[in-house]
C-alpha cells in the first residue's frame, strides 16, 4: 500500500506545483495581474508541490503513509487524485 501512497503524493505534488507554476508564469508574462499576496500564495503552493512530490519519491515509508493520510482529507478530491495516480502507480 505504501507504493500507492507514494504515487498519490507524487501526483498530488505535481498537480499542485504545475497549477501554481502556471499561475506564476501567467503573472510574470502579464497575462493576468495578481496582487502580491496571491503571488506569494502561488509561490508557497509551488514549493509545497515540489516538497510533496519529493517526499513521495524519496521519503521513508512511515513518512509517506503519514503525509498521504494527512493530504487525503477531502473525499471527492482524493478520489480524483487517486484516479490520476493510477498511471504513476503502474510506473513505480
C-alpha positions in Angstrom: 0.0 0.0 0.0 3.0 2.3 0.6 3.7 2.2 -3.2 0.2 3.7 -3.9 0.7 6.3 -1.2 3.9 7.3 -2.9 2.2 7.6 -6.3 -0.6 9.6 -4.6 1.9 12.1 -3.1 3.9 12.4 -6.4 0.7 13.0 -8.4 -0.8 15.5 -5.9 2.5 17.3 -5.6 3.0 17.6 -9.4 -0.6 18.8 -9.8 -0.2 21.4 -7.1 3.2 22.6 -8.4 2.0 22.7 -12.0 -1.1 24.7 -11.3 0.8 27.1 -9.1 3.7 27.3 -11.6 1.1 28.2 -14.4 -0.3 30.9 -12.3 3.1 32.3 -11.6 4.0 32.1 -15.3 0.9 33.9 -16.3 1.5 36.6 -13.7 5.1 37.1 -14.8 4.1 37.4 -18.5 1.4 39.9 -17.6 -1.3 37.7 -18.9 -3.0 38.1 -15.5 -2.4 40.7 -12.8 -2.2 39.4 -9.3 -2.0 41.2 -6.0 1.4 40.5 -4.3 -0.3 38.3 -1.7 -1.7 36.0 -4.3 1.7 35.8 -6.0 3.2 34.8 -2.6 0.5 32.2 -2.1 1.1 30.7 -5.5 4.9 30.6 -4.8 4.2 28.8 -1.5 1.9 26.4 -3.3 4.6 25.7 -5.9 7.2 24.9 -3.2 4.7 22.8 -1.3 4.0 20.8 -4.5 7.7 20.2 -5.0 8.1 19.1 -1.4 5.1 16.7 -1.7 6.5 15.1 -4.9 10.0 14.8 -3.4 8.6 13.2 -0.2 6.6 10.8 -2.3 9.6 9.8 -4.3 12.3 9.8 -1.7 10.7 9.7 1.8 10.7 7.0 4.4 7.7 4.7 4.3 6.3 5.9 7.6 6.6 9.5 6.5 4.9 8.7 3.2 2.0 7.0 4.9 1.5 9.8 7.4 1.7 12.6 4.7 -0.6 10.7 2.3 -3.1 10.2 5.1 -3.0 13.9 6.0 -3.2 15.0 2.4 -6.3 13.0 1.7 -8.8 14.6 4.0 -11.4 15.6 1.3 -13.2 12.5 -0.1 -14.1 13.7 -3.6 -10.8 15.4 -4.2 -8.9 12.3 -3.0 -10.9 10.1 -5.4 -10.0 12.3 -8.4 -6.3 12.4 -7.4 -6.3 8.7 -6.8 -7.6 8.0 -10.3 -4.9 10.2 -11.7 -2.3 8.4 -9.6 -3.0 5.0 -11.1 -0.7 5.5 -14.1 2.1 6.7 -11.7 1.4 3.6 -9.6 1.8 1.5 -12.7 5.2 3.1 -13.4 6.5 2.6 -9.9 
